[in-house]
Amino acid sequence: MDFATVVSIVSVAFLSSFSHCIGMCGGFLGLQAFFLKDKTQKQTLFFTTLYHLARIFAYVLIGAVFGAFGGIFVISGTSRAFLFFMIGFFLVFIGVALWVRGDLLKFIENDKISKFVTKNAFKLSKKHGILNFVALGFLNGLLPCGVVYYFAAMAIASSSVVNGALIMLLFGLSTLPIMVGFVTFFNLINETFKQIMFKISLIIVILNGIYLTFLGYMVNNG
């Protein structure tokens, strides 16, 4: 994985976490706060760390699976070109959907899956065991989300189990500052600033999609 790719991953993940990630995962963070309300400061730090490790582990698993799937397409140059072209087109679609929101975003961020995941998460939050709390974090990582889809598509494009897992690991780690500091830090940020950061991340997503589409075209006609 080259340096430019790493910068792109970290930029999109960190910038999108200011607005979209908090919006999507806000319910889970609320359940997390409910679980931790009677805990000491040390216990809160311990449980929060476990929660986010479980969330990131879910991302890593997704990245490994999608990276392995992408590896199927490295058999020939034509199939790889097709993969790049389709993923590039999908990334542009994701970027536009996240920008305009509305029904297009609802179609991508499947409401039925979200309700299923949230329902099970709510059940887990009522049981104050450590394994239930870790499972809650893992479910958080499986929540349907346009930004997660973007990085899953990048994992496919990497055509590698290891690189796919690394892409999702970087994504998860880059969201930590905002996700962990949600309660104290997020409310201090101006709403306009949040939206600007999110729009910048979407521009990077769309440009990356255009680049991959062009790359697919060039590989096929090279």
VOBA-1610 file (N, C-alpha, C; in pm, whole numbers, padded with zeros to 5 digits, always signed):
BEGIN
Met+00084-00119+00000Met+00000+00000+00000Met+00088+00124+00000Asp+00069+00215-00097Asp+00156+00332-00106Asp+00111+00444-00012Phe+00197+00545+00002Phe+00173+00654+00096Phe+00048+00734+00060Ala+00027+00758-00071Ala-00089+00835-00116Ala-00220+00766-00076Thr-00222+00633-00085Thr-00341+00557-00047Thr-00368+00570+00102Val-00261+00562+00181Val-00274+00576+00327Val-00330+00713+00362Val-00276+00818+00299Val-00323+00955+00324Val-00470+00969+00286Ser-00509+00910+00173Ser-00648+00915+00127Ser-00741+00846+00227Ile-00701+00728+00275Ile-00783+00653+00371Ile-00801+00732+00500Val-00690+00779+00556Val-00695+00853+00682Val-00775+00982+00668Ser-00758+01053+00556Ser-00828+01180+00534Ser-00978+01159+00528Val-01022+01065+00444Val-01166+01041+00428Val-01226+00992+00560Ala-01158+00898+00627Ala-01211+00843+00752Ala-01221+00949+00861Phe-01115+01026+00879Phe-01114+01127+00985Phe-01213+01239+00957Leu-01214+01290+00834Leu-01302+01401+00801Leu-01450+01361+00805Ser-01481+01241+00755Ser-01620+01196+00755Ser-01670+01166+00897Ser-01578+01136+00988Ser-01618+01105+01126Ser-01677+01226+01197Phe-01645+01348+01150Phe-01697+01469+01212Phe-01849+01478+01201Ser-01904+01423+01094Ser-02047+01438+01072Ser-02117+01304+01053His-02081+01233+00945His-02156+01113+00908His-02141+01000+01010Cys-02020+00974+01055Cys-01997+00863+01149Cys-02072+00884+01279Ile-02071+01007+01330Ile-02144+01037+01453Ile-02294+01023+01430Gly-02341+01067+01312Gly-02483+01055+01280Gly-02528+00911+01272Met-02445+00825+01207Met-02479+00684+01190Met-02465+00606+01321Cys-02360+00636+01395Cys-02327+00555+01514Cys-02372+00622+01644Gly-02439+00737+01632Gly-02479+00811+01752Gly-02563+00728+01848Gly-02655+00646+01792Gly-02739+00560+01875Gly-02657+00460+01954Phe-02556+00403+01888Phe-02469+00307+01955Phe-02387+00375+02064Leu-02343+00497+02035Leu-02265+00571+02135Leu-02353+00607+02254Gly-02483+00629+02227Gly-02577+00654+02335Gly-02593+00531+02424Leu-02603+00413+02362Leu-02612+00288+02437Leu-02483+00264+02517Gln-02372+00303+02456Gln-02242+00289+02523Gln-02239+00376+02648Ala-02287+00500+02635Ala-02290+00593+02749Ala-02381+00540+02860Phe-02494+00480+02820Phe-02588+00422+02917Phe-02522+00308+02995Phe-02447+00226+02924Phe-02378+00111+02986Phe-02273+00160+03085Leu-02207+00272+03054Leu-02092+00318+03132Leu-02128+00417+03242Lys-02256+00449+03257Lys-02294+00560+03346Lys-02254+00539+03492Asp-02248+00414+03538Asp-02213+00388+03678Asp-02068+00341+03696Lys-01989+00351+03590Lys-01851+00301+03595Lys-01755+00411+03642Thr-01643+00368+03701Thr-01539+00463+03741Thr-01464+00509+03615Gln-01376+00607+03633Gln-01301+00660+03519Gln-01212+00552+03456Lys-01147+00472+03540Lys-01061+00365+03489Lys-01143+00257+03418Gln-01258+00221+03475Gln-01345+00122+03414Gln-01399+00172+03280Thr-01434+00301+03276Thr-01485+00361+03153Thr-01381+00354+03043Leu-01255+00388+03076Leu-01147+00382+02979Leu-01126+00239+02929Phe-01129+00144+03022Phe-01109+00003+02988Phe-01220-00048+02895Phe-01345-00023+02933Phe-01458-00071+02854Phe-01467-00001+02719Thr-01437+00130+02716Thr-01439+00204+02590Thr-01335+00151+02493Thr-01217+00118+02546Thr-01110+00060+02463Thr-01155-00072+02403Leu-01214-00159+02486Leu-01262-00288+02438Leu-01371-00271+02332Tyr-01460-00175+02357Tyr-01570-00148+02264Tyr-01518-00114+02125His-01424-00021+02120His-01374+00025+01990His-01279-00076+01925Leu-01210-00155+02007Leu-01129-00264+01950Leu-01220-00365+01880Ala-01335-00395+01942Ala-01432-00487+01882Ala-01490-00428+01754Arg-01520-00298+01755Arg-01573-00230+01636Arg-01473-00236+01522Ile-01347-00205+01553Ile-01243-00206+01450Ile-01215-00348+01402Phe-01226-00446+01493Phe-01207-00586+01453Phe-01312-00628+01350Ala-01435-00579+01367Ala-01541-00606+01269Ala-01503-00548+01133Tyr-01448-00426+01133Tyr-01403-00363+01009Tyr-01292-00446+00943Val-01198-00491+01025Val-01085-00569+00972Val-01134-00698+00907Leu-01229-00764+00969Leu-01286-00885+00911Leu-01353-00856+00776Ile-01428-00746+00772Ile-01492-00705+00647Ile-01386-00680+00539Gly-01279-00609+00577Gly-01172-00579+00483Gly-01104-00704+00430Ala-01079-00801+00519Ala-01014-00926+00478Ala-01101-01005+00381Val-01231-01013+00412Val-01324-01087+00325Val-01336-01022+00188Phe-01352-00890+00187Phe-01366-00820+00059Phe-01235-00817-00019Gly-01123-00809+00053Gly-00992-00816-00013Gly-00972-00950-00080Ala-01014-01058-00011Ala-01005-01193-00069Ala-01093-01204-00193Phe-01211-01144-00186Phe-01301-01145-00302Phe-01238-01072-00421Gly-01174-00958-00393Gly-01107-00883-00499Gly-00993-00959-00561Gly-00930-01049-00483Gly-00820-01129-00534Gly-00861-01221-00647Ile-00988-01255-00655Ile-01039-01341-00763Ile-01020-01274-00898Phe-01024-01141-00899Phe-01021-01067-01025Phe-00881-01038-01078Val-00777-01085-01008Val-00641-01059-01056Val-00595-01166-01155Ile-00685-01257-01188Ile-00651-01367-01280Ile-00610-01314-01417Ser-00679-01213-01465Ser-00646-01156-01595Ser-00654-01004-01591Gly-00586-00941-01686Gly-00588-00795-01694Gly-00726-00741-01722Thr-00802-00812-01804Thr-00937-00768-01839Thr-01029-00766-01718Ser-01023-00874-01637Ser-01109-00881-01518Ser-01069-00775-01416Arg-00939-00747-01404Arg-00892-00643-01312Arg-00936-00505-01359Ala-00932-00482-01489Ala-00978-00355-01546Ala-01127-00336-01517Phe-01203-00445-01534Phe-01347-00441-01506Phe-01372-00410-01359Leu-01292-00473-01270Leu-01304-00450-01126Leu-01280-00304-01091Phe-01171-00247-01142Phe-01139-00107-01115Phe-01250-00015-01166Phe-01298-00043-01287Phe-01401+00042-01348Phe-01529+00040-01264Met-01574-00079-01225Met-01698-00093-01150Met-01686-00033-01009Ile-01571-00057-00945Ile-01551-00001-00811Ile-01544+00152-00819Gly-01474+00203-00919Gly-01467+00348-00938Gly-01604+00409-00956Phe-01686+00345-01039Phe-01823+00392-01062Phe-01903+00387-00931Phe-01885+00278-00853Phe-01956+00262-00727Phe-01914+00370-00627Leu-01785+00404-00623Leu-01736+00505-00530Leu-01794+00643-00562Val-01803+00674-00690Val-01865+00800-00731Val-02011+00801-00686Phe-02079+00688-00706Phe-02219+00675-00666Phe-02233+00694-00515Ile-02144+00632-00437Ile-02146+00647-00291Ile-02125+00793-00252Gly-02026+00857-00314Gly-01996+00997-00283Gly-02113+01089-00310Val-02178+01069-00424Val-02295+01151-00462Val-02411+01123-00366Ala-02433+00995-00332Ala-02543+00958-00242Ala-02525+01021-00104Leu-02402+01021-00055Leu-02373+01081+00075Leu-02387+01233+00071Trp-02361+01289-00046Trp-02369+01435-00062Trp-02514+01481-00067Val-02597+01418-00153Val-02735+01462-00172Val-02830+01404-00068Arg-02790+01289-00007Arg-02868+01221+00096Arg-03006+01182+00043Gly-03111+01190+00123Gly-03245+01154+00076Gly-03261+01005+00049Asp-03349+00973-00046Asp-03384+00833-00077Asp-03265+00753-00128Leu-03175+00821-00199Leu-03058+00752-00254Leu-02971+00695-00142Leu-02954+00774-00037Leu-02873+00728+00077Leu-02947+00619+00155Lys-03079+00632+00167Lys-03157+00529+00237Lys-03146+00395+00166Phe-03139+00401+00032Phe-03126+00278-00045Phe-02993+00210-00017Ile-02886+00290-00003Ile-02753+00235+00021Ile-02740+00186+00165Glu-02779+00270+00259Glu-02769+00234+00400Glu-02897+00162+00440Asn-02905+00035+00403Asn-03026-00047+00414Asn-03091-00036+00551Asp-03215+00015+00551Asp-03286+00041+00675Asp-03320-00088+00750Lys-03354-00195+00677Lys-03391-00321+00741Lys-03272-00382+00817Ile-03154-00377+00752Ile-03034-00429+00819Ile-03001-00344+00941Ser-03012-00212+00927Ser-02983-00121+01039Ser-03074-00150+01158Lys-03203-00172+01129Lys-03298-00201+01237Lys-03266-00333+01305Phe-03226-00433+01225Phe-03191-00564+01280Phe-03070-00553+01372Val-02967-00483+01325Val-02844-00466+01404Val-02874-00386+01531Thr-02951-00276+01516Thr-02983-00189+01629Thr-03067-00261+01733Lys-03162-00344+01686Lys-03249-00420+01776Lys-03166-00512+01866Asn-03072-00585+01804Asn-02986-00675+01880Asn-02890-00599+01971Ala-02846-00481+01924Ala-02758-00398+02006Ala-02830-00350+02131Phe-02957-00313+02116Phe-03035-00265+02230Phe-03053-00376+02333Lys-03074-00499+02287Lys-03087-00613+02378Lys-02958-00633+02457Leu-02845-00622+02387Leu-02716-00642+02451Leu-02687-00534+02555Ser-02732-00411+02526Ser-02703-00299+02616Ser-02772-00314+02751Lys-02878-00395+02756Lys-02951-00416+02881Lys-02880-00514+02973Lys-02787-00592+02915Lys-02713-00691+02993Lys-02573-00636+03020His-02544-00612+03145His-02421-00539+03180His-02299-00630+03196Gly-02281-00725+03107Gly-02163-00809+03110Gly-02059-00759+03011Ile-01934-00789+03038Ile-01825-00740+02953Ile-01834-00796+02811Leu-01873-00923+02798Leu-01885-00983+02664Leu-01998-00920+02584Asn-02105-00883+02652Asn-02216-00816+02584Asn-02174-00679+02533Phe-02093-00610+02614Phe-02046-00478+02574Phe-01951-00487+02454Val-01865-00588+02454Val-01775-00611+02341Val-01855-00648+02216Ala-01958-00731+02233Ala-02045-00768+02120Ala-02117-00645+02065Leu-02152-00551+02153Leu-02216-00427+02111Leu-02122-00348+02018Gly-01994-00342+02056Gly-01896-00274+01972Gly-01880-00342+01837Phe-01880-00476+01838Phe-01868-00553+01714Phe-01987-00526+01622Leu-02108-00523+01678Leu-02228-00493+01600Leu-02222-00352+01541Asn-02165-00259+01617Asn-02146-00123+01568Asn-02067-00123+01437Gly-01967-00211+01431Gly-01884-00221+01311Gly-01957-00280+01191Leu-02068-00351+01216Leu-02144-00414+01108Leu-02261-00328+01060Leu-02278-00211+01122Leu-02389-00123+01085Leu-02374-00075+00941Pro-02479-00091+00857Pro-02470-00046+00716Pro-02441+00103+00708Cys-02341+00140+00632Cys-02295+00279+00627Cys-02224+00305+00495Gly-02258+00416+00431Gly-02198+00451+00303Gly-02047+00464+00309Val-01995+00518+00420Val-01851+00535+00435Val-01783+00398+00449Val-01845+00307+00523Val-01791+00171+00535Val-01790+00104+00398Tyr-01897+00123+00320Tyr-01904+00067+00185Tyr-01789+00117+00099Tyr-01756+00245+00116Tyr-01647+00305+00040Tyr-01515+00231+00067Phe-01486+00209+00195Phe-01361+00142+00230Phe-01365-00007+00197Ala-01483-00068+00203Ala-01497-00208+00161Ala-01468-00221+00012Ala-01513-00122-00065Ala-01485-00121-00209Ala-01336-00104-00235Met-01270-00022-00154Met-01125-00006-00166Met-01054-00137-00132Ala-01109-00210-00034Ala-01052-00340+00003Ala-01061-00438-00113Ile-01173-00435-00185Ile-01187-00519-00305Ile-01082-00481-00409Ala-01067-00350-00429Ala-00971-00301-00529Ala-00828-00338-00493Ser-00799-00357-00364Ser-00664-00395-00322Ser-00630-00537-00364Ser-00734-00619-00387Ser-00717-00760-00431Ser-00627-00840-00337Ser-00633-00807-00208Ser-00546-00872-00110Ser-00615-00881+00025Val-00607-00996+00088Val-00663-01013+00223Val-00594-00919+00321Val-00462-00915+00315Val-00383-00833+00408Val-00409-00684+00385Asn-00401-00639+00260Asn-00424-00498+00231Asn-00568-00457+00260Gly-00662-00547+00230Gly-00802-00519+00260Gly-00823-00499+00409Ala-00762-00586+00489Ala-00772-00575+00634Ala-00704-00447+00684Leu-00589-00413+00625Leu-00517-00291+00664Leu-00596-00165+00631Ile-00662-00165+00517Ile-00745-00050+00477Ile-00853-00025+00582Met-00921-00132+00622Met-01029-00119+00721Met-00974-00088+00860Leu-00854-00138+00890Leu-00790-00107+01018Leu-00759+00043+01026Leu-00700+00097+00919Leu-00671+00240+00913Leu-00797+00324+00924Phe-00903+00278+00856Phe-01031+00347+00863Phe-01080+00353+01008Gly-01082+00238+01075Gly-01130+00233+01212Gly-01048+00319+01307Leu-00916+00311+01295Leu-00828+00389+01382Leu-00844+00540+01359Ser-00871+00577+01234Ser-00884+00720+01200Ser-01014+00781+01253Thr-01112+00696+01284Thr-01238+00747+01339Thr-01234+00757+01491Leu-01131+00700+01553Leu-01124+00695+01699Leu-01128+00832+01768Pro-01052+00933+01722Pro-01053+01061+01795Pro-01193+01119+01815Ile-01274+01116+01710Ile-01409+01173+01721Ile-01503+01077+01793Met-01492+00948+01764Met-01582+00850+01825Met-01558+00839+01976Val-01433+00845+02018Val-01401+00837+02161Val-01433+00968+02231Gly-01403+01080+02165Gly-01426+01211+02226Gly-01564+01267+02199Phe-01657+01182+02159Phe-01792+01223+02118Phe-01860+01312+02222Val-01863+01268+02346Val-01940+01337+02450Val-01883+01475+02480Thr-01751+01484+02498Thr-01692+01610+02541Thr-01649+01700+02426Phe-01610+01640+02315Phe-01547+01716+02207Phe-01644+01756+02097Phe-01737+01665+02064Phe-01819+01684+01945Phe-01909+01808+01955Asn-01967+01832+02072Asn-02060+01945+02087Asn-01991+02080+02080Leu-01857+02080+02091Leu-01782+02206+02084Leu-01753+02248+01940Ile-01775+02156+01845Ile-01743+02185+01705Ile-01861+02251+01637Asn-01835+02358+01567Asn-01938+02429+01493Asn-01999+02340+01385Glu-02133+02345+01369Glu-02203+02259+01274Glu-02155+02283+01130Thr-02130+02409+01098Thr-02081+02442+00963Thr-01946+02376+00937Phe-01859+02378+01037Phe-01728+02315+01024Phe-01742+02165+01001Lys-01833+02100+01074Lys-01858+01956+01057Lys-01896+01925+00912Gln-01987+02006+00859Gln-02036+01982+00723Gln-01927+02006+00619Ile-01844+02108+00642Ile-01734+02138+00549Ile-01636+02021+00546Met-01601+01967+00664Met-01509+01854+00673Met-01567+01732+00601Phe-01696+01711+00620Phe-01762+01597+00557Phe-01764+01613+00405Lys-01794+01732+00355Lys-01798+01757+00211Lys-01659+01739+00148Ile-01555+01782+00220Ile-01418+01763+00170Ile-01388+01614+00155Ser-01431+01535+00256Ser-01408+01390+00249Ser-01482+01329+00130Leu-01601+01379+00100Leu-01679+01328-00012Leu-01615+01363-00147Ile-01555+01481-00154Ile-01484+01520-00276Ile-01368+01423-00302Ile-01297+01385-00193Ile-01187+01287-00206Ile-01242+01153-00252Val-01357+01111-00196Val-01422+00985-00235Val-01454+00985-00384Ile-01518+01093-00431Ile-01561+01102-00571Ile-01440+01106-00665Leu-01337+01184-00627Leu-01216+01192-00710Leu-01146+01056-00717Asn-01144+00986-00604Asn-01083+00852-00602Asn-01162+00757-00692Gly-01294+00771-00692Gly-01378+00688-00778Gly-01353+00716-00925Ile-01341+00844-00959Ile-01312+00883-01098Ile-01176+00828-01141Tyr-01079+00837-01050Tyr-00945+00786-01079Tyr-00946+00636-01106Leu-01017+00559-01021Leu-01023+00413-01040Leu-01097+00376-01169Thr-01202+00451-01200Thr-01274+00427-01326Thr-01183+00451-01446Phe-01107+00561-01441Phe-01012+00593-01548Phe-00902+00487-01556Leu-00856+00441-01437Leu-00751+00339-01433Leu-00801+00209-01498Gly-00926+00174-01466Gly-00986+00054-01527Gly-00994+00066-01677Tyr-01031+00185-01724Tyr-01039+00209-01868Tyr-00902+00197-01933Met-00799+00254-01869Met-00665+00253-01926Met-00606+00111-01927Val-00631+00032-01820Val-00581-00105-01814Val-00644-00188-01925Asn-00772-00165-01949Asn-00843-00242-02051Asn-00802-00204-02193Asn-00758-00078-02208Asn-00722-00031-02343Asn-00573-00009-02361Gly-00496-00050-02256Gly-00352-00029-02262Gly-00279-00136-02342
//
